[in-house]
Protein backbone atom coordinates (compact mmCIF):
# COMPACT_ATOMS: atom_id res chain seq x y z
CA UNK A 1 0.00 0.00 0.00
CA UNK A 2 1.34 3.43 -0.94
CA UNK A 3 2.17 6.09 1.62
CA UNK A 4 2.20 9.85 1.12
CA UNK A 5 5.41 11.57 2.23
CA UNK A 6 5.18 15.30 2.80
CA UNK A 7 7.48 18.02 4.11
CA UNK A 8 7.54 21.72 4.84
CA UNK A 9 3.83 22.44 5.05
CA UNK A 10 4.60 25.73 6.81
CA UNK A 11 1.11 26.39 8.12
CA UNK A 12 -0.38 26.48 4.62
CA UNK A 13 -3.77 24.83 5.05
CA UNK A 14 -4.81 25.41 1.44
CA UNK A 15 -1.82 23.41 0.20
CA UNK A 16 -2.19 20.68 2.82
CA UNK A 17 -5.90 20.33 2.10
CA UNK A 18 -5.10 19.88 -1.59
CA UNK A 19 -2.66 17.10 -0.72
CA UNK A 20 -5.33 15.30 1.30
CA UNK A 21 -7.75 15.61 -1.62
CA UNK A 22 -5.18 14.10 -3.97
CA UNK A 23 -4.41 11.33 -1.51
CA UNK A 24 -8.10 10.45 -1.36
CA UNK A 25 -8.28 10.36 -5.16
CA UNK A 26 -5.35 7.92 -5.15
CA UNK A 27 -6.82 5.78 -2.37
CA UNK A 28 -3.97 6.66 0.02
CA UNK A 29 -4.69 7.07 3.72
CA UNK A 30 -1.20 6.68 5.19
CA UNK A 31 1.02 9.70 5.66
CA UNK A 32 4.54 10.50 6.82
CA UNK A 33 5.37 14.09 7.67
CA UNK A 34 9.02 15.15 7.48
CA UNK A 35 8.70 18.26 9.61
CA UNK A 36 8.13 22.00 9.45
CA UNK A 37 4.37 21.74 9.69
CA UNK A 38 4.46 25.21 11.21
CA UNK A 39 6.26 28.49 10.59
CA UNK A 40 5.85 31.19 7.93
CA UNK A 41 2.19 30.50 7.17
CA UNK A 42 -1.14 31.61 8.68
CA UNK A 43 -2.74 28.33 9.85
CA UNK A 44 -0.39 26.49 12.23
CA UNK A 45 -3.12 25.07 14.47
CA UNK A 46 -5.21 23.72 11.62
CA UNK A 47 -2.23 22.08 9.91
CA UNK A 48 -1.01 20.40 13.08
CA UNK A 49 -4.48 19.02 13.78
CA UNK A 50 -4.79 17.63 10.25
CA UNK A 51 -1.55 15.73 10.77
CA UNK A 52 -2.38 14.12 14.12
CA UNK A 53 -3.02 10.91 12.15
CA UNK A 54 0.49 10.79 10.67
CA UNK A 55 2.15 7.40 10.98
CA UNK A 56 5.47 9.22 11.34
CA UNK A 57 5.83 12.84 12.45
CA UNK A 58 9.36 14.23 12.19
CA UNK A 59 10.56 17.33 14.01
CA UNK A 60 11.68 20.11 11.68
CA UNK A 61 13.73 23.13 12.63
CA UNK A 62 10.58 25.23 13.04
CA UNK A 63 9.07 22.76 15.51
CA UNK A 64 12.39 22.66 17.32
CA UNK A 65 12.52 26.46 17.41
CA UNK A 66 8.98 26.93 18.68
CA UNK A 67 9.58 24.40 21.46
CA UNK A 68 13.05 25.58 22.40
CA UNK A 69 14.81 28.53 20.77
CA UNK A 70 15.49 29.47 17.13
CA UNK A 71 18.74 31.35 17.65
CA UNK A 72 19.73 31.18 13.99
CA UNK A 73 16.41 32.37 12.56
CA UNK A 74 16.49 35.52 10.45
CA UNK A 75 14.21 38.44 11.48
CA UNK A 76 11.38 37.46 9.10
CA UNK A 77 11.39 33.85 10.25
CA UNK A 78 11.62 34.93 13.90
CA UNK A 79 8.62 37.25 13.54
CA UNK A 80 6.59 34.35 12.18
CA UNK A 81 7.94 32.09 14.93
CA UNK A 82 6.80 34.39 17.71
CA UNK A 83 3.37 34.81 16.10
CA UNK A 84 3.08 31.02 15.78
CA UNK A 85 3.88 30.53 19.48
CA UNK A 86 1.14 32.97 20.37
CA UNK A 87 -1.31 31.13 18.15
CA UNK A 88 -0.55 27.79 19.78
CA UNK A 89 -1.02 29.33 23.23
CA UNK A 90 -4.03 31.46 22.38
CA UNK A 91 -6.70 31.70 25.07
CA UNK A 92 -9.25 32.04 22.29
CA UNK A 93 -9.17 28.25 22.13
CA UNK A 94 -9.90 25.53 24.63
CA UNK A 95 -6.93 24.91 26.90
CA UNK A 96 -7.12 21.16 26.26
CA UNK A 97 -6.80 21.76 22.53
CA UNK A 98 -3.70 23.88 23.15
CA UNK A 99 -2.23 21.08 25.26
CA UNK A 100 -2.95 18.60 22.47
CA UNK A 101 -1.08 20.75 19.96
CA UNK A 102 1.99 21.02 22.19
CA UNK A 103 1.83 17.32 23.06
CA UNK A 104 1.84 16.48 19.37
CA UNK A 105 4.92 18.64 18.88
CA UNK A 106 6.51 16.82 21.80
CA UNK A 107 6.01 13.41 20.18
CA UNK A 108 7.96 14.36 17.04
CA UNK A 109 11.23 12.51 16.53
CA UNK A 110 14.29 13.72 14.66
CA UNK A 111 15.00 10.44 12.85
CA UNK A 112 12.77 7.42 12.27
CA UNK A 113 13.92 4.21 10.61
CA UNK A 114 11.55 1.61 9.21
CA UNK A 115 13.63 -1.29 7.96
CA UNK A 116 15.93 0.10 5.29
CA UNK A 117 13.92 3.34 4.96
CA UNK A 118 14.90 6.42 6.95
CA UNK A 119 12.88 9.59 7.52
CA UNK A 120 14.34 12.87 8.76
CA UNK A 121 13.99 16.58 8.12
CA UNK A 122 17.36 17.97 7.07
CA UNK A 123 19.88 15.15 6.83
CA UNK A 124 20.84 12.05 8.82
CA UNK A 125 23.94 13.88 10.09
CA UNK A 126 22.20 16.96 11.48
CA UNK A 127 18.49 16.10 11.42
CA UNK A 128 16.90 19.50 11.99
CA UNK A 129 19.59 21.78 10.58
CA UNK A 130 21.67 20.50 7.67
CA UNK A 131 20.50 21.43 4.18
CA UNK A 132 21.10 19.21 1.17
CA UNK A 133 20.81 21.04 -2.16
CA UNK A 134 21.69 19.99 -5.72
CA UNK A 135 25.02 21.83 -5.66
CA UNK A 136 26.14 19.58 -2.78
CA UNK A 137 26.68 16.71 -5.20
CA UNK A 138 30.06 18.33 -5.90
CA UNK A 139 30.92 18.10 -2.21
CA UNK A 140 31.72 14.40 -2.14
CA UNK A 141 32.96 14.46 1.45
CA UNK A 142 29.63 15.87 2.68
CA UNK A 143 27.54 13.50 0.58
CA UNK A 144 29.63 10.44 1.48
CA UNK A 145 29.21 11.29 5.17
CA UNK A 146 25.45 11.45 4.70
CA UNK A 147 25.23 8.22 2.73
CA UNK A 148 27.33 6.42 5.35
CA UNK A 149 24.34 6.85 7.70
CA UNK A 150 21.73 5.55 5.24
CA UNK A 151 20.92 1.86 4.92
CA UNK A 152 19.17 2.13 1.55
CA UNK A 153 16.58 4.94 1.24
CA UNK A 154 16.29 8.25 3.09
CA UNK A 155 13.50 10.81 2.68
CA UNK A 156 14.19 14.43 3.63
CA UNK A 157 12.81 17.95 3.28
CA UNK A 158 14.17 21.27 4.64
CA UNK A 159 15.58 22.78 1.41
CA UNK A 160 12.12 22.93 -0.23
CA UNK A 161 13.72 21.66 -3.46
CA UNK A 162 12.45 18.29 -4.77
CA UNK A 163 15.44 16.24 -5.86
CA UNK A 164 17.07 12.83 -5.71
CA UNK A 165 20.70 11.94 -4.96
CA UNK A 166 22.41 8.56 -5.21
CA UNK A 167 25.50 7.27 -3.48
CA UNK A 168 27.45 7.12 -6.76
CA UNK A 169 27.21 10.94 -6.73
CA UNK A 170 24.50 11.23 -9.36
CA UNK A 171 21.46 13.46 -8.96
CA UNK A 172 18.32 14.48 -10.81
CA UNK A 173 15.23 16.64 -10.47
CA UNK A 174 11.85 14.88 -10.49
CA UNK A 175 11.00 16.10 -13.99
CA UNK A 176 13.82 13.86 -15.28
CA UNK A 177 12.32 10.76 -13.68
CA UNK A 178 9.27 10.24 -15.85
CA UNK A 179 6.80 8.03 -14.00
CA UNK A 180 9.04 7.70 -10.95
CA UNK A 181 12.11 5.89 -9.69
CA UNK A 182 12.18 2.18 -8.88
CA UNK A 183 14.59 1.60 -6.00
CA UNK A 184 14.86 -2.08 -6.96
CA UNK A 185 16.93 -0.96 -9.94
CA UNK A 186 19.53 0.81 -7.82
CA UNK A 187 21.52 -2.31 -7.04
CA UNK A 188 23.93 -1.53 -4.21
CA UNK A 189 23.45 2.20 -4.54
CA UNK A 190 21.73 4.19 -1.81
CA UNK A 191 19.29 7.01 -2.47
CA UNK A 192 18.44 10.29 -0.76
CA UNK A 193 15.07 11.78 -1.74
CA UNK A 194 13.88 15.31 -1.06
CA UNK A 195 10.13 15.38 -1.52
CA UNK A 196 9.96 19.16 -1.96
CA UNK A 197 7.69 21.49 -0.04
CA UNK A 198 3.94 21.30 0.33
CA UNK A 199 3.41 24.80 1.62
CA UNK A 200 6.32 26.89 0.39
CA UNK A 201 8.05 25.60 -2.78
CA UNK A 202 11.40 27.21 -3.59
CA UNK A 203 12.38 25.70 -6.92
CA UNK A 204 10.70 28.36 -9.04
CA UNK A 205 7.45 26.41 -9.34
CA UNK A 206 4.62 27.65 -7.07
CA UNK A 207 2.79 24.31 -7.22
CA UNK A 208 2.97 22.18 -4.08
CA UNK A 209 5.22 19.12 -4.10
CA UNK A 210 4.94 15.79 -2.32
CA UNK A 211 5.84 12.16 -2.96
CA UNK A 212 4.24 8.74 -2.74
CA UNK A 213 6.07 5.50 -2.06
CA UNK A 214 4.78 1.94 -2.37
CA UNK A 215 7.90 0.26 -1.01
CA UNK A 216 9.49 0.05 -4.44
CA UNK A 217 8.60 3.07 -6.56
CA UNK A 218 8.82 6.72 -5.54
CA UNK A 219 6.62 9.15 -7.44
CA UNK A 220 6.60 12.93 -7.18
CA UNK A 221 3.42 14.96 -7.49
CA UNK A 222 3.09 18.67 -8.32
CA UNK A 223 -0.35 20.18 -7.78
CA UNK A 224 -1.95 23.56 -8.21
CA UNK A 225 -3.65 24.91 -5.11
CA UNK A 226 -5.34 28.12 -4.03
CA UNK A 227 -2.22 29.99 -2.94
CA UNK A 228 -3.92 33.35 -3.37
CA UNK A 229 -6.08 32.62 -0.34
CA UNK A 230 -2.95 31.82 1.68
CA UNK A 231 -1.29 34.99 0.43
CA UNK A 232 -4.29 37.10 1.42
CA UNK A 233 -4.33 35.60 4.93
CA UNK A 234 -0.66 36.50 5.42
CA UNK A 235 -1.22 40.03 4.14
CA UNK A 236 -4.05 40.38 6.65
CA UNK A 237 -1.83 39.41 9.60
CA UNK A 238 0.47 42.35 10.29
CA UNK A 239 2.88 40.27 12.40
CA UNK A 240 3.73 37.91 9.51
CA UNK A 241 6.06 39.64 7.02
CA UNK A 242 4.50 40.15 3.56
CA UNK A 243 7.64 38.65 2.04
CA UNK A 244 6.45 35.24 3.21
CA UNK A 245 3.31 35.70 1.12
CA UNK A 246 5.04 37.20 -1.92
CA UNK A 247 7.32 34.20 -2.35
CA UNK A 248 4.33 31.84 -2.64
CA UNK A 249 3.37 33.59 -5.88
CA UNK A 250 6.64 32.65 -7.60
CA UNK A 251 7.77 29.51 -5.78
CA UNK A 252 10.85 31.18 -4.33
C-alpha positions in Angstrom: 0.0 0.0 0.0 1.3 3.4 -0.9 2.2 6.1 1.6 2.2 9.8 1.1 5.4 11.6 2.2 5.2 15.3 2.8 7.5 18.0 4.1 7.5 21.7 4.8 3.8 22.4 5.0 4.6 25.7 6.8 1.1 26.4 8.1 -0.4 26.5 4.6 -3.8 24.8 5.1 -4.8 25.4 1.4 -1.8 23.4 0.2 -2.2 20.7 2.8 -5.9 20.3 2.1 -5.1 19.9 -1.6 -2.7 17.1 -0.7 -5.3 15.3 1.3 -7.8 15.6 -1.6 -5.2 14.1 -4.0 -4.4 11.3 -1.5 -8.1 10.5 -1.4 -8.3 10.4 -5.2 -5.4 7.9 -5.2 -6.8 5.8 -2.4 -4.0 6.7 0.0 -4.7 7.1 3.7 -1.2 6.7 5.2 1.0 9.7 5.7 4.5 10.5 6.8 5.4 14.1 7.7 9.0 15.1 7.5 8.7 18.3 9.6 8.1 22.0 9.4 4.4 21.7 9.7 4.5 25.2 11.2 6.3 28.5 10.6 5.8 31.2 7.9 2.2 30.5 7.2 -1.1 31.6 8.7 -2.7 28.3 9.9 -0.4 26.5 12.2 -3.1 25.1 14.5 -5.2 23.7 11.6 -2.2 22.1 9.9 -1.0 20.4 13.1 -4.5 19.0 13.8 -4.8 17.6 10.2 -1.5 15.7 10.8 -2.4 14.1 14.1 -3.0 10.9 12.1 0.5 10.8 10.7 2.2 7.4 11.0 5.5 9.2 11.3 5.8 12.8 12.5 9.4 14.2 12.2 10.6 17.3 14.0 11.7 20.1 11.7 13.7 23.1 12.6 10.6 25.2 13.0 9.1 22.8 15.5 12.4 22.7 17.3 12.5 26.5 17.4 9.0 26.9 18.7 9.6 24.4 21.5 13.0 25.6 22.4 14.8 28.5 20.8 15.5 29.5 17.1 18.7 31.3 17.7 19.7 31.2 14.0 16.4 32.4 12.6 16.5 35.5 10.4 14.2 38.4 11.5 11.4 37.5 9.1 11.4 33.9 10.3 11.6 34.9 13.9 8.6 37.3 13.5 6.6 34.4 12.2 7.9 32.1 14.9 6.8 34.4 17.7 3.4 34.8 16.1 3.1 31.0 15.8 3.9 30.5 19.5 1.1 33.0 20.4 -1.3 31.1 18.1 -0.5 27.8 19.8 -1.0 29.3 23.2 -4.0 31.5 22.4 -6.7 31.7 25.1 -9.3 32.0 22.3 -9.2 28.3 22.1 -9.9 25.5 24.6 -6.9 24.9 26.9 -7.1 21.2 26.3 -6.8 21.8 22.5 -3.7 23.9 23.1 -2.2 21.1 25.3 -2.9 18.6 22.5 -1.1 20.8 20.0 2.0 21.0 22.2 1.8 17.3 23.1 1.8 16.5 19.4 4.9 18.6 18.9 6.5 16.8 21.8 6.0 13.4 20.2 8.0 14.4 17.0 11.2 12.5 16.5 14.3 13.7 14.7 15.0 10.4 12.9 12.8 7.4 12.3 13.9 4.2 10.6 11.5 1.6 9.2 13.6 -1.3 8.0 15.9 0.1 5.3 13.9 3.3 5.0 14.9 6.4 7.0 12.9 9.6 7.5 14.3 12.9 8.8 14.0 16.6 8.1 17.4 18.0 7.1 19.9 15.2 6.8 20.8 12.1 8.8 23.9 13.9 10.1 22.2 17.0 11.5 18.5 16.1 11.4 16.9 19.5 12.0 19.6 21.8 10.6 21.7 20.5 7.7 20.5 21.4 4.2 21.1 19.2 1.2 20.8 21.0 -2.2 21.7 20.0 -5.7 25.0 21.8 -5.7 26.1 19.6 -2.8 26.7 16.7 -5.2 30.1 18.3 -5.9 30.9 18.1 -2.2 31.7 14.4 -2.1 33.0 14.5 1.5 29.6 15.9 2.7 27.5 13.5 0.6 29.6 10.4 1.5 29.2 11.3 5.2 25.5 11.4 4.7 25.2 8.2 2.7 27.3 6.4 5.4 24.3 6.8 7.7 21.7 5.6 5.2 20.9 1.9 4.9 19.2 2.1 1.5 16.6 4.9 1.2 16.3 8.2 3.1 13.5 10.8 2.7 14.2 14.4 3.6 12.8 18.0 3.3 14.2 21.3 4.6 15.6 22.8 1.4 12.1 22.9 -0.2 13.7 21.7 -3.5 12.4 18.3 -4.8 15.4 16.2 -5.9 17.1 12.8 -5.7 20.7 11.9 -5.0 22.4 8.6 -5.2 25.5 7.3 -3.5 27.4 7.1 -6.8 27.2 10.9 -6.7 24.5 11.2 -9.4 21.5 13.5 -9.0 18.3 14.5 -10.8 15.2 16.6 -10.5 11.8 14.9 -10.5 11.0 16.1 -14.0 13.8 13.9 -15.3 12.3 10.8 -13.7 9.3 10.2 -15.8 6.8 8.0 -14.0 9.0 7.7 -10.9 12.1 5.9 -9.7 12.2 2.2 -8.9 14.6 1.6 -6.0 14.9 -2.1 -7.0 16.9 -1.0 -9.9 19.5 0.8 -7.8 21.5 -2.3 -7.0 23.9 -1.5 -4.2 23.5 2.2 -4.5 21.7 4.2 -1.8 19.3 7.0 -2.5 18.4 10.3 -0.8 15.1 11.8 -1.7 13.9 15.3 -1.1 10.1 15.4 -1.5 10.0 19.2 -2.0 7.7 21.5 0.0 3.9 21.3 0.3 3.4 24.8 1.6 6.3 26.9 0.4 8.0 25.6 -2.8 11.4 27.2 -3.6 12.4 25.7 -6.9 10.7 28.4 -9.0 7.5 26.4 -9.3 4.6 27.6 -7.1 2.8 24.3 -7.2 3.0 22.2 -4.1 5.2 19.1 -4.1 4.9 15.8 -2.3 5.8 12.2 -3.0 4.2 8.7 -2.7 6.1 5.5 -2.1 4.8 1.9 -2.4 7.9 0.3 -1.0 9.5 0.1 -4.4 8.6 3.1 -6.6 8.8 6.7 -5.5 6.6 9.1 -7.4 6.6 12.9 -7.2 3.4 15.0 -7.5 3.1 18.7 -8.3 -0.3 20.2 -7.8 -1.9 23.6 -8.2 -3.7 24.9 -5.1 -5.3 28.1 -4.0 -2.2 30.0 -2.9 -3.9 33.4 -3.4 -6.1 32.6 -0.3 -3.0 31.8 1.7 -1.3 35.0 0.4 -4.3 37.1 1.4 -4.3 35.6 4.9 -0.7 36.5 5.4 -1.2 40.0 4.1 -4.1 40.4 6.6 -1.8 39.4 9.6 0.5 42.3 10.3 2.9 40.3 12.4 3.7 37.9 9.5 6.1 39.6 7.0 4.5 40.2 3.6 7.6 38.7 2.0 6.4 35.2 3.2 3.3 35.7 1.1 5.0 37.2 -1.9 7.3 34.2 -2.4 4.3 31.8 -2.6 3.4 33.6 -5.9 6.6 32.6 -7.6 7.8 29.5 -5.8 10.8 31.2 -4.3 
